[in-house]
């Protein structure tokens, strides 16, 4: 699955300065590298957009990457 995610990331993921800053901050503060992948973040964004969700509950935000997505 990791190889598939890496492929999707390289094909469909455009650089986002805010999300890149979050990843750098997570690394800088020695937090565990367990954020969702950029491709999963794009999926989350798409699902929220498609469903027109008004509220979302995120449990375990860590560095906030998926919450920003």
N, C-alpha and C positions, 0 to 999 in steps of 0.2 A: 504494500500500500504506500510505503514511503516513496518508492520510485514513481508511482502514479502521481502522488501529490507534488513531487518535485517537477515532473513534466508539466502538470497543470499550472504550477507557479511560474514556470519559465514562459509558457505560451500565453496565458491569460492575465497574469498579474502585472499591473503597472505600478511603478513606484509611487508610494504615498508618503510624503515627507513626515506627516504626523505619526503614521504607523511605524515608519523607520525609526523615528525618534523614540517611540515606545520600546521597540526591540532593543535599541542601544541602551536605554535606561535600565531595562531588565538585566541586560548583560553587565552593565556598569555597577549595578547594585547587587550583583551576584545572586539574583533570584533564579529559581529553577527554570530551565528552558522548556516550559510545558504549555506555552501559549498555542492557540490554534494556528495552523499553517495559513499563509496568505490565501490559498485557494479555499480553505474552510471559511475564512473571514469573508471572502467574496460570496460564498454560498449563504452565509448568515445574512449578509446585506441584501442579497436577492430575495431570500425568503421573507424578510421583514417588508421589503418593498412590494412583493407580490401579494402578501396578506393584508397590507395596510395596517399593520399592528399599531395599536395606540400605546400599549404598555408591554414591557419585556422584563422578565425577571432573570437576572444572571446570578448564579451562586458560585463563589470562588473566583473573583475577578483577577487576582494576582496583579499583573501590570496594567490591566485594562484593555489589552489588545482587542479581544472579541467584543467588549462593550463599545469601543469606539467604532468598530465595524458596523 
